[in-house]
Amino acid sequence: RSISNLCKERENDAFPFPWSEKSRIRLFERLSLSFQRESPMKVENRKHPRVDVWIEVTFKSPMELVCSFMPNISKGGMFIQTSEPLALGTVLALAFQLPGQENLIRVKGKVVWNSPPGRGRKPGMGVQFNEMPEEDRHILEGFIQAQLAK
């Protein structure tokens, strides 16, 4: 399945507002980045350990709905690989589904760092989780613990 179809299928579940096909196509055309399964640079000065994953994430910024991929996640946040990272401080509503889980996890976060294309790092942005339902937090923490134990 294409990213367009995946995002279209999840759009109404993740965010309860309509998006036209033309707007969706325009957004996907802007995602011209060739996504790879590599993690960004391994600087491990972190509060929470991260785990490598490769899953789709849908996020709504103040201006648009975007589907992208995250190559890693921690209980405190995630890296979103995108050719058009958002500005520092941008508040996002995010939705994603962890492997082996049926329900979407919904969280609010804030862009705390970004890496535009052409700077020697993978383009994307670091998002810090600010608000997450307790049940989703438990699911995420359980997933991370299971991955770290492997």
Secondary structure, DSSP 4 states (H G I P E B T S, - for coil): --HHHHHHHHHHHHS-S---HHHHHHHHHH------S--S------SS--EEEEEEEEEE-SS-EEEEEEEEE-SSEEEEE-SSPPPTT-EEEEEE--TT-SSPEEEEEEEEEEE-TTSSS-SEEEEEEEE--HHHHHHHHHHHHHHHH-
